[in-house]
């Protein structure tokens, strides 16, 4: 489904990512961990085509992204759902219109069907009365749930989540992770999740990728990570 082959990224001749290679199959959940500035978010930007690698290849469903123009990349992004650190909600749109935005962009013309999908998704994220509210009226946890609803309204094949629980309390964090897993399982989507909440992340991931200074220092199952190199174990236990 997703494969990176020898990928590197450099800015002003300084390497930000070096020799990144891994593969994520359809339906798998990959957790991407590491200290701040390790390059975690860069990987998500590479996969959705917002950033091009300085070397190597990024492959989505057998297609290399490097040779695609912006129109082709937009078509591929239509198969993805993205959750951003800063929520990226449109302040001038109601919650309902924010969630409907991906469907309208993809050409959903049946307004009745569109509205039914939006209301169903609001029920699933436990915000049934939020349709007409503006984002600024919502709490941080509610905004995250709206982001999740918007990112999955078109049932994407691939979910890219950049620190989806940043700044949330432990109870809300756990709820968001459970919603992510349930949403992913519904249509067997592939998910890549960047998060610093490593304890919760371990509960929903099939594999973990750990970065340090732009390099991969671990790739494997959660069980392998827990019994893996000392630096990885320490990070998982919050000792690093």
N, C-alpha and C positions, 0 to 999 in steps of 0.2 A: 504493500500500500504506500508506505513512505520509506524512502531510502536516501541516505546521505553517503556519498563515496568520496573520501579524502578531501572533505570540504575545509577550506580556509577562508578567513575574512581578515583583511588588513585595512587600517585607516592611517593615511599618511605614513605608509611603510611600517607601521607598527601592527603586529599580529594581534587580533582580537579573538580569533578562533583558529586552531591549527589541527589539521589531519583528523577531522571528525567523520567517523564512519559508523553507521548503525542502520538497522532496518526494523520497522514496526509493521506488523501484519494487520489485516482487516479485523476489527473487533477488539484489538488489544488496547490497553491503557499504559502509557509510558509516563512516569514521573521524572521530571528533570530537576535536579537539585544541585546545590553548590552555594558558596558564599556570594554576596553581592558583587557584581562586576565580573562574574566568572564567564559570562557569555550565554546565559540561559535564554534570555529574551531574543537574542540574535538568532538562535536556532528557529524560533517560531517565525520571525520575520523572513528568514530564508525560505521556509516551507510555504508561506503564503505569497512569496514573490515580491515582498516589499523591499527586500534587500537581495542583491545578487552576490554570489560568492566570488572571491578573488581567485580561487582555484577549486577544482573538484566539481561534483555534480549533485544537484538535488533532484530527486525523481519522485513524482507523484503518480501512483497508479500506472507505472510503466512509462511515463512521459517525462523527459528531462525538461526542467523549467528554463534552463539557460538560453535555449533558442527560441523561446516564445515571445511574441510581442505583447503589448499591454492588453489588447482585445482578447487574446487567447488566455492570458493570465486572469482576466476578469471572469471568463467562463469557468475556469478552474476554481476561482474563489467562490463562485456560486455553489460549489459542492462542499464548501467549508463553513464552519461557524466559529467565530472568534470572540473571546471574552478578554477585555483589556483591563489593565491595572486601574486606570482612571475612569472606568465605566463607559466613557465615550458615548453617553446618551445625548440626544439632541434636546437642549434645554427648552427650545421653543415648541417642541412636540409633546403631546400627551403621552402617557405610558402606552396606551393602545396603539398610537401611531408609530411610536418608537419600535414596538414589537412587530408591527406590520411592515415596517420599512423594507426588510429583505425580500418579502414576498412581492411587494410592489416593484422593487428594483428588478426582480426576476420575471416580471410580466404577469403576475397573478391578476386576472381581470375580473374574476367572479367575486364581487365585493361581499356577497352573503357568505360564501365559503371562506373567504379571507377572515371576516369578522368572527366566524365560528371557530376558526383555528386560534385566533388571538385569545378569545375568551377561554377556550379549552386550556391553552398554555398558562394563562393567568390562574386558572383553578389549580393546575399542577404545581405551580410555585407558591401556592397559598396566598395569592394576592387578587382575589376575585373582584374586589371593589376598587381597585386602583386604576381602572381603565382610563378615566378622565382626568386623573391627577397629573401634575407636571413633575418632572424629576426632582426639582428642588424641594418639593414637599415630602420626599421620601427619606427614610433613614438609610444609613450605609448598607445595612443588610438587605433592605428592600430593593435598593438600586442594583445590588449584585444579582438578586433574583430576577429583576427585570432584564438585566444583561443576559442571564442564562436563557430566559424565555425568548429574547430576540435572537440569540445565537443559534437556537435550535428550532425556531419556528418553521424552517424549511427542511427539517429532518436531514441535516448535513451528513455526509459520509465521514467527514473529518472534523474534529473539534480541537481547536487550539486555544488553550486557556492560560493567560499570563497572570499568575498570582491572583486567582479569582476570589481569595478570601482575605486579601491584604487589609489590615486594619479592623477586622471583625473580631467579636468576642468568641470564645471557644464553642459555645452552643451554636451560634449562627454559622461558624466555620464548619462544624460537623454537619449541619443541615445542608449547606451548600454542596459539600462533597457527596452527600447521599443523593441529592438531586442530580448532580453531575453523573453519577454512576447509573442511576435509574434512567436518565434521559439517554445516555449512551447505549444502555442495554436494549432499549426499546427498538432501535433499528440497527443494532450491531455496528455502531459507528466506531471509528478509531479515535482515540483521544491522546493528546499530548498536553500534560499539565505541568507548568512551572509553579513551584510553591516552596515557601519556607516552612510550611506546616508539615514537617516530615512525618510526624506520628500519624496524622490523619491520612496523609498521602499513601503511606504503606498499606493502609487497609483497602484501598481501591485500585492499586496498580498491579499490573502483571510484571512489569520490569521497571528498573530504575536506571537512569543515566546520571552520573555525577561529573561535574566539570570543576576544574580548578585552574585558574589562570588561562582560560580559553582552551584547555586540553581535557580530553576524556581521561578520567582516572578510574572510572568503573562503569561497566555495562553488564546487566544481568538481572536475574529475578530478585524479588524482595528477600527471599530466603538466603540467596547467595550474598546479598548485600549485608544482611545481619551477621553472616559468618565470614565476611570478606576481609579485605585489608583493614588494618587498624584505623587509618584515617577515615574510611567510609563508616565503620562501626561507630566511631566517636561522633561523627556528624549526625548519624541517625539518632544517637542518644543525647544529642544536644550538648556534647562536651567539647566541641571544637569551635 
